[in-house]
């Protein structure tokens, strides 16, 4: 007669070993990708806004379908960068904007700025982005998977470095600003100061009251409304009362 197998409890040699979750691995991988994504947005656009995120590019980077360099290329060629930078600047300023954000430095001199602006004029902006991101300077400094950053920002002998380059270059120049003002898409500084210095009467009429002023405003409104209703009722009685 065969002896039935004895039951036993399944365990590991070390019961303190915890099970490995695939979900935890994926979460950690996403967290590792989130920092370079944020750094790339900050380097190109100065800040990260939810409405301006390139979700398709982010998904590709998280899945390792593209590199950080490809992600930067996608941001430079995005609709937001085209509307916010390419259309607002001439080729000289555009060369400065891209070099500062992609290579982490200012253009060396007027000759380099002119040379890069000629590339934009002759080959187009898309070619110019490939020219910068595929250059030996970019690859030696950042490679495929390091987000670009400013070079040597901390100056010797100073406790703090200079303002980051992506903050030193406004999104558009004075020429584009004048164009916006002339087409009434933007208020000039003088107009802003004129409208901001309102008189007490203008503030009372156009600004929302607060504190004691709000209480007086509510009392005056209630009193005026009551008087108006009383006048309407009086007119109604005098009109429809039969003597």
PyMOL commands that set and color helices and strands:
alter all, ss='L'
color gray80, all
select helices_A, chain A and resi 22-45+50-52+55-62+68-76+79-86+91-102+110-123+125-133+136-141+165-168+174-182+189-196+200-206+211-240
alter helices_A, ss='H'
color red, helices_A
deselect
rebuild
show_as cartoon
